[in-house]
Amino acid sequence: MSISVNKTFLLWNKFMSLKKLINYDIISDLISLQVYDKDYFKPFDPNKEFIKYAPKEVHNFSNLPNDFLCFELEVGYM
């Protein structure tokens, strides 16, 4: 995804239709997570791509639907 090709609506639309399949979540909050390369903003280019997630905090990764990816946030990760 990029700023110029923003697919946030598609990501969240798909996630919201599937989130009911997660029955062991920890919190009900919705989280938006973007992962940028170290030099993403130098110089800024709205066509540069980054990764965007619609994550849900869960107790474990077992029995997740096939459409879900697992992402483990490391302590102190920025």
Contact map, one row per residue, 1 for C-alpha under 8 A:
111011100000000000000000000000000000000000000000111100000000000000000000000000
111111000000000000000000000000000000000000000111110000000000000000000000000000
111111000000000000000000000000000000000000000111100000000000000000000000000000
011111000000000000000000000000000000000000000110000000000000000000000000000000
111111100000000000000000000000000000000000000010000000000000000000000000000000
111111111000000000000000000000000000000000000000000000000000000000000000000000
100011111110000000000000000000000000000000000000000000000000000000000000000000
000001111111000000000000000000000000000000000000000100000000000000000000000000
000001111111100000000000000000000000000000000000000000000000000000000000000000
000000111111110000000000000000000000000000000000000000000000000000000000000000
000000111111111000000000000000000000000000000000000011000000000000000000000000
000000011111111100000000000000000000000000000000000001000000000000000000000000
000000001111111110000000000000000000000000000000000000000000000000000000000000
000000000111111111000000000000000000000000000000000000000000000000000000000000
000000000011111111100000000000000000000000000000000001000000000000000000000000
000000000001111111110000000000000000000000000000000000000000000000000000000000
000000000000111111110000000000000000000000000000000000000000000000000000000000
000000000000011111111100000000000000000000000000000000000000000000000000000000
000000000000001111111100000000000000000000000000000000000000000000000000000000
000000000000000111111110000000000000000000000000000000000000000000000000000000
000000000000000001111110000000000000000000000000000000000000000110000000000000
000000000000000001111111100000000000000000000000000000000000000100000000000000
000000000000000000011111100000000000000000000000000000000000000000000000000000
000000000000000000000111110000000000000000000000000000000110000000000000000000
000000000000000000000111111100000000000000000000000000011110000000000000000000
000000000000000000000001111100000000000000000000000000001110000000000000000000
000000000000000000000000111110000000000000000000000000011100000000000000000000
000000000000000000000000111111000000000000000000000000000000000000000000000000
000000000000000000000000001111100000000000000000000000010000000000000000000000
000000000000000000000000000111110000000000000000000001110000000000000000000000
000000000000000000000000000011111000000000000000000001110000000000000000000000
000000000000000000000000000001111100000000000000000111100000000000000000000000
000000000000000000000000000000111110000000000000000111100000000000000000000000
000000000000000000000000000000011111000000000000011110000000000000000000000000
000000000000000000000000000000001111100000000000011100000000000000000000000000
000000000000000000000000000000000111111100000000011000000000000000000000000000
000000000000000000000000000000000011111100000000010000000000000000000000000000
000000000000000000000000000000000001111100000000000000000000000000000000000000
000000000000000000000000000000000001111111100000000000000000000000000000000000
000000000000000000000000000000000001111111110001000000000000000000000000000000
000000000000000000000000000000000000001111111000000000000000000000000000000000
000000000000000000000000000000000000001111110000000000000000000000000000000000
000000000000000000000000000000000000001111111000000000000000000000000000000000
000000000000000000000000000000000000000111111100000000000000000000000000000000
000000000000000000000000000000000000000010111111000000000000000000000000000000
011100000000000000000000000000000000000000011111000000000000000000000000000000
011110000000000000000000000000000000000000001111100000000000000000000000000000
011000000000000000000000000000000000000100001111110000000000000000000000000000
111000000000000000000000000000000000000000000011111000000000000000000000000000
110000000000000000000000000000000111100000000001111100000000000000000000000000
100000000000000000000000000000000111000000000000111110000000000000000000000000
100000010000000000000000000000011110000000000000011111000000000000000000000000
000000000010000000000000000000011100000000000000001111100000000000000000000000
000000000011001000000000000001111000000000000000000111110000000000000000000000
000000000000000000000000000001111000000000000000000011111000000000000010000000
000000000000000000000000101011100000000000000000000001111100000000000000000000
000000000000000000000000111000000000000000000000000000111110000000000000000000
000000000000000000000001111000000000000000000000000000011111100000000000000000
000000000000000000000001110000000000000000000000000000001111100000000000000000
000000000000000000000000000000000000000000000000000000000111110000000000000000
000000000000000000000000000000000000000000000000000000000111111100000100000000
000000000000000000000000000000000000000000000000000000000001111100000000000000
000000000000000000000000000000000000000000000000000000000000111110000000000000
000000000000000000001100000000000000000000000000000000000000111111010000000000
000000000000000000001000000000000000000000000000000000000000001111110000000000
000000000000000000000000000000000000000000000000000000000000000111111000000000
000000000000000000000000000000000000000000000000000000000000000011111000000000
000000000000000000000000000000000000000000000000000000000000000111111100000000
000000000000000000000000000000000000000000000000000000000000000001111110000000
000000000000000000000000000000000000000000000000000000000000100000011111000000
000000000000000000000000000000000000000000000000000000100000000000001111100000
000000000000000000000000000000000000000000000000000000000000000000000111110000
000000000000000000000000000000000000000000000000000000000000000000000011111010
000000000000000000000000000000000000000000000000000000000000000000000001111110
000000000000000000000000000000000000000000000000000000000000000000000000111110
000000000000000000000000000000000000000000000000000000000000000000000000011111
000000000000000000000000000000000000000000000000000000000000000000000000111111
000000000000000000000000000000000000000000000000000000000000000000000000000111
